[in-house]
Structures are given as C-alpha cells and as structure tokens.
Amino acid sequence: MGPIQPTDAELLAAARQDPAALGRFYDRHETAVLAYFVRRTRDPEVAADLTAETFAEVVSQLRRRRTQVREPLGWLFTIARANLIDFQRRGQVAGRAAPVSASSAST
C-alpha cells in the first residue's frame, strides 16, 4: 500500500504556502476541466485557454480566501462554469458588434 495522498481540500489549504500543492491539485483535475470545456466549446484551443483561465482564477481566489474550500471539485467547476459563461457572452457581444458585410447591406 502506497503513501496516503492528501485530499483536494488539504492540497488547496496547503497551496497558500506551497505552490507544489497547487501543482498537484492542477495535475489531478486539469484533464477533467479541459474535457468539460472541449465538450461545451468543441474547440480544443478555446478549451485550453479556458482551462488556463480557470486555474488562474483558482490561484487568485485562494489568495483572497480566508476559509478552507470544503467542496474543492464543486468550487473548481463553479469557476469553470463562470468562465464558460463569460466566454459565451463575449462571443455573443462580438457577434452582435460585427460589421455588416457589403452584400448583406445592399439587401
């Protein structure tokens, strides 16, 4: 039997002082977060960008939080979902703001 692995909550608590703990949390969940975004965007490059943004937000929130994260996966995917919603909103705004082409303007 191998060594006991720390829980996600323990890793996040330790990550405030130990960047390696955050790296372990990232290693555990990066593939699942990336898959979440790939399924929803159908674009691997966008999914990779959103995954990076999600973990950057994890770092930012850990710096601000004073309490322990009780449900790390739920918290992580709440951040991921918020990033996806922001991405989708930006896309809708960009689509509405796109200039009208000459061919559609003449109709």
Backbone as XML, in Angstrom:
<?xml version="1.0"?>
<chain id="A" units="angstrom">
  <residue number="1" name="MET">
    <atom name="N" x="0.844" y="-1.180" z="0.000"/>
    <atom name="CA" x="0.000" y="0.000" z="0.000"/>
    <atom name="C" x="0.888" y="1.241" z="0.000"/>
  </residue>
  <residue number="2" name="GLY">
    <atom name="N" x="0.620" y="2.197" z="-0.891"/>
    <atom name="CA" x="1.433" y="3.403" z="-1.028"/>
    <atom name="C" x="1.117" y="4.429" z="0.032"/>
  </residue>
  <residue number="3" name="PRO">
    <atom name="N" x="1.800" y="5.544" z="-0.017"/>
    <atom name="CA" x="1.546" y="6.611" z="0.951"/>
    <atom name="C" x="0.147" y="7.187" z="0.771"/>
  </residue>
  <residue number="4" name="ILE">
    <atom name="N" x="-0.403" y="7.675" z="1.837"/>
    <atom name="CA" x="-1.733" y="8.280" z="1.798"/>
    <atom name="C" x="-1.628" y="9.616" z="1.064"/>
  </residue>
  <residue number="5" name="GLN">
    <atom name="N" x="-2.476" y="9.775" z="0.067"/>
    <atom name="CA" x="-2.495" y="11.001" z="-0.724"/>
    <atom name="C" x="-3.350" y="12.058" z="-0.015"/>
  </residue>
  <residue number="6" name="PRO">
    <atom name="N" x="-2.916" y="13.305" z="-0.038"/>
    <atom name="CA" x="-3.739" y="14.353" z="0.570"/>
    <atom name="C" x="-5.030" y="14.551" z="-0.221"/>
  </residue>
  <residue number="7" name="THR">
    <atom name="N" x="-6.063" y="14.971" z="0.466"/>
    <atom name="CA" x="-7.336" y="15.261" z="-0.198"/>
    <atom name="C" x="-7.193" y="16.559" z="-0.986"/>
  </residue>
  <residue number="8" name="ASP">
    <atom name="N" x="-8.157" y="16.814" z="-1.855"/>
    <atom name="CA" x="-8.151" y="18.071" z="-2.596"/>
    <atom name="C" x="-8.229" y="19.263" z="-1.645"/>
  </residue>
  <residue number="9" name="ALA">
    <atom name="N" x="-9.047" y="19.156" z="-0.610"/>
    <atom name="CA" x="-9.167" y="20.242" z="0.358"/>
    <atom name="C" x="-7.831" y="20.504" z="1.053"/>
  </residue>
  <residue number="10" name="GLU">
    <atom name="N" x="-7.121" y="19.439" z="1.390"/>
    <atom name="CA" x="-5.805" y="19.595" z="2.017"/>
    <atom name="C" x="-4.810" y="20.235" z="1.060"/>
  </residue>
  <residue number="11" name="LEU">
    <atom name="N" x="-4.861" y="19.843" z="-0.196"/>
    <atom name="CA" x="-3.960" y="20.449" z="-1.185"/>
    <atom name="C" x="-4.231" y="21.939" z="-1.337"/>
  </residue>
  <residue number="12" name="LEU">
    <atom name="N" x="-5.503" y="22.308" z="-1.404"/>
    <atom name="CA" x="-5.831" y="23.728" z="-1.559"/>
    <atom name="C" x="-5.445" y="24.527" z="-0.322"/>
  </residue>
  <residue number="13" name="ALA">
    <atom name="N" x="-5.625" y="23.950" z="0.855"/>
    <atom name="CA" x="-5.212" y="24.639" z="2.079"/>
    <atom name="C" x="-3.700" y="24.828" z="2.091"/>
  </residue>
  <residue number="14" name="ALA">
    <atom name="N" x="-2.963" y="23.825" z="1.666"/>
    <atom name="CA" x="-1.502" y="23.901" z="1.639"/>
    <atom name="C" x="-1.002" y="24.824" z="0.532"/>
  </residue>
  <residue number="15" name="ALA">
    <atom name="N" x="-1.790" y="24.979" z="-0.527"/>
    <atom name="CA" x="-1.360" y="25.758" z="-1.694"/>
    <atom name="C" x="-1.100" y="27.219" z="-1.368"/>
  </residue>
  <residue number="16" name="ARG">
    <atom name="N" x="-1.663" y="27.704" z="-0.287"/>
    <atom name="CA" x="-1.430" y="29.101" z="0.092"/>
    <atom name="C" x="0.048" y="29.350" z="0.411"/>
  </residue>
  <residue number="17" name="GLN">
    <atom name="N" x="0.729" y="28.332" z="0.920"/>
    <atom name="CA" x="2.149" y="28.460" z="1.252"/>
    <atom name="C" x="3.047" y="27.601" z="0.360"/>
  </residue>
  <residue number="18" name="ASP">
    <atom name="N" x="2.455" y="26.620" z="-0.314"/>
    <atom name="CA" x="3.253" y="25.645" z="-1.067"/>
    <atom name="C" x="2.735" y="25.521" z="-2.498"/>
  </residue>
  <residue number="19" name="PRO">
    <atom name="N" x="3.409" y="26.183" z="-3.447"/>
    <atom name="CA" x="2.947" y="26.105" z="-4.835"/>
    <atom name="C" x="2.901" y="24.673" z="-5.377"/>
  </residue>
  <residue number="20" name="ALA">
    <atom name="N" x="3.731" y="23.782" z="-4.861"/>
    <atom name="CA" x="3.723" y="22.394" z="-5.324"/>
    <atom name="C" x="2.377" y="21.727" z="-5.015"/>
  </residue>
  <residue number="21" name="ALA">
    <atom name="N" x="1.737" y="22.122" z="-3.931"/>
    <atom name="CA" x="0.426" y="21.560" z="-3.593"/>
    <atom name="C" x="-0.606" y="21.971" z="-4.637"/>
  </residue>
  <residue number="22" name="LEU">
    <atom name="N" x="-0.538" y="23.211" z="-5.088"/>
    <atom name="CA" x="-1.439" y="23.654" z="-6.147"/>
    <atom name="C" x="-1.141" y="22.896" z="-7.437"/>
  </residue>
  <residue number="23" name="GLY">
    <atom name="N" x="0.123" y="22.644" z="-7.702"/>
    <atom name="CA" x="0.506" y="21.861" z="-8.872"/>
    <atom name="C" x="-0.076" y="20.465" z="-8.837"/>
  </residue>
  <residue number="24" name="ARG">
    <atom name="N" x="-0.112" y="19.868" z="-7.674"/>
    <atom name="CA" x="-0.703" y="18.525" z="-7.541"/>
    <atom name="C" x="-2.209" y="18.570" z="-7.774"/>
  </residue>
  <residue number="25" name="PHE">
    <atom name="N" x="-2.867" y="19.615" z="-7.258"/>
    <atom name="CA" x="-4.300" y="19.794" z="-7.481"/>
    <atom name="C" x="-4.558" y="19.971" z="-8.979"/>
  </residue>
  <residue number="26" name="TYR">
    <atom name="N" x="-3.750" y="20.790" z="-9.626"/>
    <atom name="CA" x="-3.857" y="21.007" z="-11.066"/>
    <atom name="C" x="-3.681" y="19.685" z="-11.821"/>
  </residue>
  <residue number="27" name="ASP">
    <atom name="N" x="-2.641" y="18.946" z="-11.483"/>
    <atom name="CA" x="-2.379" y="17.668" z="-12.163"/>
    <atom name="C" x="-3.549" y="16.702" z="-12.031"/>
  </residue>
  <residue number="28" name="ARG">
    <atom name="N" x="-4.209" y="16.724" z="-10.885"/>
    <atom name="CA" x="-5.347" y="15.829" z="-10.662"/>
    <atom name="C" x="-6.546" y="16.184" z="-11.530"/>
  </residue>
  <residue number="29" name="HIS">
    <atom name="N" x="-6.752" y="17.480" z="-11.779"/>
    <atom name="CA" x="-8.039" y="17.911" z="-12.338"/>
    <atom name="C" x="-7.973" y="18.613" z="-13.689"/>
  </residue>
  <residue number="30" name="GLU">
    <atom name="N" x="-6.787" y="18.876" z="-14.188"/>
    <atom name="CA" x="-6.664" y="19.605" z="-15.454"/>
    <atom name="C" x="-7.347" y="18.864" z="-16.595"/>
  </residue>
  <residue number="31" name="THR">
    <atom name="N" x="-7.183" y="17.564" z="-16.679"/>
    <atom name="CA" x="-7.781" y="16.794" z="-17.777"/>
    <atom name="C" x="-9.303" y="16.860" z="-17.727"/>
  </residue>
  <residue number="32" name="ALA">
    <atom name="N" x="-9.875" y="16.780" z="-16.555"/>
    <atom name="CA" x="-11.339" y="16.831" z="-16.426"/>
    <atom name="C" x="-11.873" y="18.215" z="-16.790"/>
  </residue>
  <residue number="33" name="VAL">
    <atom name="N" x="-11.177" y="19.261" z="-16.367"/>
    <atom name="CA" x="-11.607" y="20.625" z="-16.693"/>
    <atom name="C" x="-11.485" y="20.851" z="-18.202"/>
  </residue>
  <residue number="34" name="LEU">
    <atom name="N" x="-10.378" y="20.425" z="-18.774"/>
    <atom name="CA" x="-10.186" y="20.563" z="-20.222"/>
    <atom name="C" x="-11.288" y="19.819" z="-20.979"/>
  </residue>
  <residue number="35" name="ALA">
    <atom name="N" x="-11.605" y="18.605" z="-20.569"/>
    <atom name="CA" x="-12.663" y="17.828" z="-21.228"/>
    <atom name="C" x="-14.011" y="18.537" z="-21.114"/>
  </residue>
  <residue number="36" name="TYR">
    <atom name="N" x="-14.285" y="19.127" z="-19.971"/>
    <atom name="CA" x="-15.518" y="19.893" z="-19.758"/>
    <atom name="C" x="-15.632" y="20.995" z="-20.813"/>
  </residue>
  <residue number="37" name="PHE">
    <atom name="N" x="-14.536" y="21.732" z="-21.004"/>
    <atom name="CA" x="-14.567" y="22.828" z="-21.966"/>
    <atom name="C" x="-14.598" y="22.336" z="-23.411"/>
  </residue>
  <residue number="38" name="VAL">
    <atom name="N" x="-13.897" y="21.270" z="-23.711"/>
    <atom name="CA" x="-13.917" y="20.733" z="-25.079"/>
    <atom name="C" x="-15.331" y="20.307" z="-25.451"/>
  </residue>
  <residue number="39" name="ARG">
    <atom name="N" x="-16.009" y="19.638" z="-24.533"/>
    <atom name="CA" x="-17.393" y="19.202" z="-24.806"/>
    <atom name="C" x="-18.313" y="20.387" z="-25.062"/>
  </residue>
  <residue number="40" name="ARG">
    <atom name="N" x="-18.092" y="21.469" z="-24.375"/>
    <atom name="CA" x="-19.009" y="22.597" z="-24.479"/>
    <atom name="C" x="-18.656" y="23.585" z="-25.589"/>
  </residue>
  <residue number="41" name="THR">
    <atom name="N" x="-17.381" y="23.707" z="-25.913"/>
    <atom name="CA" x="-16.986" y="24.669" z="-26.955"/>
    <atom name="C" x="-16.714" y="24.000" z="-28.291"/>
  </residue>
  <residue number="42" name="ARG">
    <atom name="N" x="-16.385" y="22.720" z="-28.277"/>
    <atom name="CA" x="-16.000" y="21.968" z="-29.472"/>
    <atom name="C" x="-14.788" y="22.589" z="-30.169"/>
  </residue>
  <residue number="43" name="ASP">
    <atom name="N" x="-13.963" y="23.260" z="-29.373"/>
    <atom name="CA" x="-12.757" y="23.896" z="-29.910"/>
    <atom name="C" x="-11.619" y="23.662" z="-28.920"/>
  </residue>
  <residue number="44" name="PRO">
    <atom name="N" x="-10.665" y="22.785" z="-29.247"/>
    <atom name="CA" x="-9.595" y="22.465" z="-28.301"/>
    <atom name="C" x="-8.753" y="23.668" z="-27.872"/>
  </residue>
  <residue number="45" name="GLU">
    <atom name="N" x="-8.528" y="24.617" z="-28.774"/>
    <atom name="CA" x="-7.732" y="25.797" z="-28.409"/>
    <atom name="C" x="-8.481" y="26.680" z="-27.422"/>
  </residue>
  <residue number="46" name="VAL">
    <atom name="N" x="-9.753" y="26.902" z="-27.666"/>
    <atom name="CA" x="-10.571" y="27.678" z="-26.730"/>
    <atom name="C" x="-10.640" y="26.941" z="-25.397"/>
  </residue>
  <residue number="47" name="ALA">
    <atom name="N" x="-10.818" y="25.636" z="-25.444"/>
    <atom name="CA" x="-10.889" y="24.841" z="-24.219"/>
    <atom name="C" x="-9.601" y="24.964" z="-23.410"/>
  </residue>
  <residue number="48" name="ALA">
    <atom name="N" x="-8.464" y="24.928" z="-24.083"/>
    <atom name="CA" x="-7.182" y="25.072" z="-23.380"/>
    <atom name="C" x="-7.062" y="26.453" z="-22.742"/>
  </residue>
  <residue number="49" name="ASP">
    <atom name="N" x="-7.490" y="27.487" z="-23.468"/>
    <atom name="CA" x="-7.449" y="28.845" z="-22.909"/>
    <atom name="C" x="-8.357" y="28.964" z="-21.684"/>
  </residue>
  <residue number="50" name="LEU">
    <atom name="N" x="-9.558" y="28.422" z="-21.782"/>
    <atom name="CA" x="-10.492" y="28.488" z="-20.651"/>
    <atom name="C" x="-9.989" y="27.684" z="-19.462"/>
  </residue>
  <residue number="51" name="THR">
    <atom name="N" x="-9.320" y="26.579" z="-19.718"/>
    <atom name="CA" x="-8.736" y="25.790" z="-18.632"/>
    <atom name="C" x="-7.669" y="26.607" z="-17.913"/>
  </residue>
  <residue number="52" name="ALA">
    <atom name="N" x="-6.815" y="27.263" z="-18.676"/>
    <atom name="CA" x="-5.776" y="28.101" z="-18.072"/>
    <atom name="C" x="-6.402" y="29.238" z="-17.264"/>
  </residue>
  <residue number="53" name="GLU">
    <atom name="N" x="-7.430" y="29.871" z="-17.816"/>
    <atom name="CA" x="-8.114" y="30.947" z="-17.094"/>
    <atom name="C" x="-8.733" y="30.432" z="-15.799"/>
  </residue>
  <residue number="54" name="THR">
    <atom name="N" x="-9.277" y="29.227" z="-15.841"/>
    <atom name="CA" x="-9.911" y="28.649" z="-14.656"/>
    <atom name="C" x="-8.891" y="28.448" z="-13.543"/>
  </residue>
  <residue number="55" name="PHE">
    <atom name="N" x="-7.746" y="27.871" z="-13.869"/>
    <atom name="CA" x="-6.748" y="27.644" z="-12.827"/>
    <atom name="C" x="-6.086" y="28.942" z="-12.374"/>
  </residue>
  <residue number="56" name="ALA">
    <atom name="N" x="-6.007" y="29.932" z="-13.250"/>
    <atom name="CA" x="-5.514" y="31.252" z="-12.826"/>
    <atom name="C" x="-6.486" y="31.863" z="-11.818"/>
  </residue>
  <residue number="57" name="GLU">
    <atom name="N" x="-7.771" y="31.662" z="-12.048"/>
    <atom name="CA" x="-8.779" y="32.161" z="-11.101"/>
    <atom name="C" x="-8.713" y="31.397" z="-9.783"/>
  </residue>
  <residue number="58" name="VAL">
    <atom name="N" x="-8.409" y="30.116" z="-9.835"/>
    <atom name="CA" x="-8.216" y="29.338" z="-8.604"/>
    <atom name="C" x="-7.117" y="29.981" z="-7.770"/>
  </residue>
  <residue number="59" name="VAL">
    <atom name="N" x="-6.000" y="30.291" z="-8.401"/>
    <atom name="CA" x="-4.879" y="30.928" z="-7.688"/>
    <atom name="C" x="-5.329" y="32.255" z="-7.088"/>
  </residue>
  <residue number="60" name="SER">
    <atom name="N" x="-6.010" y="33.054" z="-7.882"/>
    <atom name="CA" x="-6.469" y="34.361" z="-7.415"/>
    <atom name="C" x="-7.417" y="34.232" z="-6.224"/>
  </residue>
  <residue number="61" name="GLN">
    <atom name="N" x="-8.360" y="33.317" z="-6.326"/>
    <atom name="CA" x="-9.319" y="33.155" z="-5.229"/>
    <atom name="C" x="-8.663" y="32.578" z="-3.981"/>
  </residue>
  <residue number="62" name="LEU">
    <atom name="N" x="-7.706" y="31.694" z="-4.151"/>
    <atom name="CA" x="-7.017" y="31.154" z="-2.973"/>
    <atom name="C" x="-6.286" y="32.256" z="-2.212"/>
  </residue>
  <residue number="63" name="ARG">
    <atom name="N" x="-5.753" y="33.211" z="-2.918"/>
    <atom name="CA" x="-5.059" y="34.334" z="-2.266"/>
    <atom name="C" x="-6.017" y="35.191" z="-1.454"/>
  </residue>
  <residue number="64" name="ARG">
    <atom name="N" x="-7.265" y="35.295" z="-1.917"/>
    <atom name="CA" x="-8.248" y="36.143" z="-1.241"/>
    <atom name="C" x="-9.005" y="35.423" z="-0.138"/>
  </residue>
  <residue number="65" name="ARG">
    <atom name="N" x="-9.168" y="34.119" z="-0.260"/>
    <atom name="CA" x="-9.986" y="33.349" z="0.691"/>
    <atom name="C" x="-9.299" y="33.231" z="2.045"/>
  </residue>
  <residue number="66" name="ARG">
    <atom name="N" x="-10.107" y="33.294" z="3.072"/>
    <atom name="CA" x="-9.586" y="33.081" z="4.418"/>
    <atom name="C" x="-10.038" y="31.740" z="4.976"/>
  </residue>
  <residue number="67" name="THR">
    <atom name="N" x="-11.042" y="31.167" z="4.350"/>
    <atom name="CA" x="-11.572" y="29.893" z="4.840"/>
    <atom name="C" x="-11.169" y="28.768" z="3.898"/>
  </residue>
  <residue number="68" name="GLN">
    <atom name="N" x="-11.240" y="27.571" z="4.397"/>
    <atom name="CA" x="-10.893" y="26.389" z="3.615"/>
    <atom name="C" x="-12.000" y="26.089" z="2.610"/>
  </residue>
  <residue number="69" name="VAL">
    <atom name="N" x="-11.616" y="25.613" z="1.449"/>
    <atom name="CA" x="-12.575" y="25.189" z="0.437"/>
    <atom name="C" x="-13.108" y="23.823" z="0.859"/>
  </residue>
  <residue number="70" name="ARG">
    <atom name="N" x="-14.397" y="23.744" z="1.098"/>
    <atom name="CA" x="-14.976" y="22.497" z="1.614"/>
    <atom name="C" x="-15.292" y="21.497" z="0.519"/>
  </residue>
  <residue number="71" name="GLU">
    <atom name="N" x="-15.690" y="21.957" z="-0.637"/>
    <atom name="CA" x="-16.038" y="21.089" z="-1.772"/>
    <atom name="C" x="-15.172" y="21.496" z="-2.964"/>
  </residue>
  <residue number="72" name="PRO">
    <atom name="N" x="-13.914" y="21.072" z="-2.973"/>
    <atom name="CA" x="-12.987" y="21.555" z="-4.000"/>
    <atom name="C" x="-13.435" y="21.324" z="-5.442"/>
  </residue>
  <residue number="73" name="LEU">
    <atom name="N" x="-13.972" y="20.159" z="-5.752"/>
    <atom name="CA" x="-14.395" y="19.929" z="-7.136"/>
    <atom name="C" x="-15.583" y="20.786" z="-7.521"/>
  </residue>
  <residue number="74" name="GLY">
    <atom name="N" x="-16.529" y="20.924" z="-6.632"/>
    <atom name="CA" x="-17.668" y="21.799" z="-6.899"/>
    <atom name="C" x="-17.222" y="23.233" z="-7.094"/>
  </residue>
  <residue number="75" name="TRP">
    <atom name="N" x="-16.302" y="23.674" z="-6.247"/>
    <atom name="CA" x="-15.753" y="25.032" z="-6.337"/>
    <atom name="C" x="-15.010" y="25.208" z="-7.658"/>
  </residue>
  <residue number="76" name="LEU">
    <atom name="N" x="-14.174" y="24.238" z="-8.028"/>
    <atom name="CA" x="-13.412" y="24.303" z="-9.269"/>
    <atom name="C" x="-14.343" y="24.392" z="-10.474"/>
  </residue>
  <residue number="77" name="PHE">
    <atom name="N" x="-15.365" y="23.554" z="-10.520"/>
    <atom name="CA" x="-16.254" y="23.563" z="-11.675"/>
    <atom name="C" x="-17.220" y="24.741" z="-11.650"/>
  </residue>
  <residue number="78" name="THR">
    <atom name="N" x="-17.451" y="25.349" z="-10.505"/>
    <atom name="CA" x="-18.204" y="26.604" z="-10.462"/>
    <atom name="C" x="-17.396" y="27.707" z="-11.137"/>
  </residue>
  <residue number="79" name="ILE">
    <atom name="N" x="-16.099" y="27.727" z="-10.862"/>
    <atom name="CA" x="-15.212" y="28.690" z="-11.522"/>
    <atom name="C" x="-15.181" y="28.411" z="-13.028"/>
  </residue>
  <residue number="80" name="ALA">
    <atom name="N" x="-15.062" y="27.150" z="-13.404"/>
    <atom name="CA" x="-15.034" y="26.782" z="-14.821"/>
    <atom name="C" x="-16.325" y="27.215" z="-15.518"/>
  </residue>
  <residue number="81" name="ARG">
    <atom name="N" x="-17.444" y="26.965" z="-14.891"/>
    <atom name="CA" x="-18.739" y="27.333" z="-15.484"/>
    <atom name="C" x="-18.839" y="28.846" z="-15.658"/>
  </residue>
  <residue number="82" name="ALA">
    <atom name="N" x="-18.395" y="29.599" z="-14.674"/>
    <atom name="CA" x="-18.420" y="31.062" z="-14.779"/>
    <atom name="C" x="-17.539" y="31.530" z="-15.940"/>
  </residue>
  <residue number="83" name="ASN">
    <atom name="N" x="-16.385" y="30.906" z="-16.112"/>
    <atom name="CA" x="-15.513" y="31.268" z="-17.231"/>
    <atom name="C" x="-16.165" y="30.927" z="-18.567"/>
  </residue>
  <residue number="84" name="LEU">
    <atom name="N" x="-16.859" y="29.801" z="-18.642"/>
    <atom name="CA" x="-17.550" y="29.425" z="-19.868"/>
    <atom name="C" x="-18.660" y="30.429" z="-20.188"/>
  </residue>
  <residue number="85" name="ILE">
    <atom name="N" x="-19.420" y="30.808" z="-19.190"/>
    <atom name="CA" x="-20.494" y="31.785" z="-19.396"/>
    <atom name="C" x="-19.903" y="33.109" z="-19.875"/>
  </residue>
  <residue number="86" name="ASP">
    <atom name="N" x="-18.823" y="33.561" z="-19.252"/>
    <atom name="CA" x="-18.173" y="34.805" z="-19.687"/>
    <atom name="C" x="-17.712" y="34.693" z="-21.136"/>
  </residue>
  <residue number="87" name="PHE">
    <atom name="N" x="-17.114" y="33.561" z="-21.494"/>
    <atom name="CA" x="-16.664" y="33.341" z="-22.867"/>
    <atom name="C" x="-17.843" y="33.410" z="-23.839"/>
  </residue>
  <residue number="88" name="GLN">
    <atom name="N" x="-18.937" y="32.752" z="-23.497"/>
    <atom name="CA" x="-20.107" y="32.740" z="-24.376"/>
    <atom name="C" x="-20.694" y="34.136" z="-24.521"/>
  </residue>
  <residue number="89" name="ARG">
    <atom name="N" x="-20.736" y="34.889" z="-23.443"/>
    <atom name="CA" x="-21.241" y="36.267" z="-23.511"/>
    <atom name="C" x="-20.357" y="37.131" z="-24.396"/>
  </residue>
  <residue number="90" name="ARG">
    <atom name="N" x="-19.046" y="36.983" z="-24.248"/>
    <atom name="CA" x="-18.125" y="37.754" z="-25.095"/>
    <atom name="C" x="-18.355" y="37.416" z="-26.562"/>
  </residue>
  <residue number="91" name="GLY">
    <atom name="N" x="-18.594" y="36.163" z="-26.860"/>
    <atom name="CA" x="-18.849" y="35.746" z="-28.236"/>
    <atom name="C" x="-20.134" y="36.336" z="-28.780"/>
  </residue>
  <residue number="92" name="GLN">
    <atom name="N" x="-21.159" y="36.397" z="-27.958"/>
    <atom name="CA" x="-22.433" y="36.962" z="-28.397"/>
    <atom name="C" x="-22.298" y="38.457" z="-28.647"/>
  </residue>
  <residue number="93" name="VAL">
    <atom name="N" x="-21.568" y="39.133" z="-27.776"/>
    <atom name="CA" x="-21.360" y="40.570" z="-27.946"/>
    <atom name="C" x="-20.547" y="40.820" z="-29.209"/>
  </residue>
  <residue number="94" name="ALA">
    <atom name="N" x="-19.510" y="40.021" z="-29.427"/>
    <atom name="CA" x="-18.680" y="40.184" z="-30.621"/>
    <atom name="C" x="-19.507" y="39.921" z="-31.874"/>
  </residue>
  <residue number="95" name="GLY">
    <atom name="N" x="-20.376" y="38.938" z="-31.830"/>
    <atom name="CA" x="-21.231" y="38.633" z="-32.978"/>
    <atom name="C" x="-22.190" y="39.762" z="-33.293"/>
  </residue>
  <residue number="96" name="ARG">
    <atom name="N" x="-22.760" y="40.390" z="-32.280"/>
    <atom name="CA" x="-23.679" y="41.497" z="-32.493"/>
    <atom name="C" x="-22.947" y="42.742" z="-32.976"/>
  </residue>
  <residue number="97" name="ALA">
    <atom name="N" x="-21.689" y="42.889" z="-32.563"/>
    <atom name="CA" x="-20.939" y="44.079" z="-32.919"/>
    <atom name="C" x="-20.211" y="43.944" z="-34.249"/>
  </residue>
  <residue number="98" name="ALA">
    <atom name="N" x="-20.270" y="42.772" z="-34.875"/>
    <atom name="CA" x="-19.562" y="42.551" z="-36.133"/>
    <atom name="C" x="-20.126" y="43.475" z="-37.210"/>
  </residue>
  <residue number="99" name="PRO">
    <atom name="N" x="-19.256" y="44.023" z="-38.025"/>
    <atom name="CA" x="-19.747" y="44.928" z="-39.080"/>
    <atom name="C" x="-20.591" y="44.180" z="-40.104"/>
  </residue>
  <residue number="100" name="VAL">
    <atom name="N" x="-21.519" y="44.853" z="-40.675"/>
    <atom name="CA" x="-22.392" y="44.279" z="-41.693"/>
    <atom name="C" x="-21.597" y="44.225" z="-42.994"/>
  </residue>
  <residue number="101" name="SER">
    <atom name="N" x="-21.636" y="43.073" z="-43.659"/>
    <atom name="CA" x="-20.894" y="42.934" z="-44.921"/>
    <atom name="C" x="-21.600" y="43.710" z="-46.020"/>
  </residue>
  <residue number="102" name="ALA">
    <atom name="N" x="-20.879" y="44.026" z="-47.066"/>
    <atom name="CA" x="-21.418" y="44.809" z="-48.177"/>
    <atom name="C" x="-22.573" y="44.082" z="-48.855"/>
  </residue>
  <residue number="103" name="SER">
    <atom name="N" x="-22.488" y="42.759" z="-48.968"/>
    <atom name="CA" x="-23.538" y="42.014" z="-49.648"/>
    <atom name="C" x="-24.829" y="42.009" z="-48.846"/>
  </residue>
  <residue number="104" name="SER">
    <atom name="N" x="-24.730" y="41.946" z="-47.530"/>
    <atom name="CA" x="-25.960" y="41.948" z="-46.727"/>
    <atom name="C" x="-26.494" y="43.357" z="-46.529"/>
  </residue>
  <residue number="105" name="ALA">
    <atom name="N" x="-25.651" y="44.370" z="-46.679"/>
    <atom name="CA" x="-26.094" y="45.753" z="-46.521"/>
    <atom name="C" x="-26.941" y="46.203" z="-47.705"/>
  </residue>
  <residue number="106" name="SER">
    <atom name="N" x="-26.759" y="45.604" z="-48.867"/>
    <atom name="CA" x="-27.488" y="46.034" z="-50.063"/>
    <atom name="C" x="-28.862" y="45.391" z="-50.180"/>
  </residue>
  <residue number="107" name="THR">
    <atom name="N" x="-29.200" y="44.479" z="-49.278"/>
    <atom name="CA" x="-30.500" y="43.808" z="-49.366"/>
    <atom name="C" x="-31.566" y="44.531" z="-48.619"/>
  </residue>
</chain>
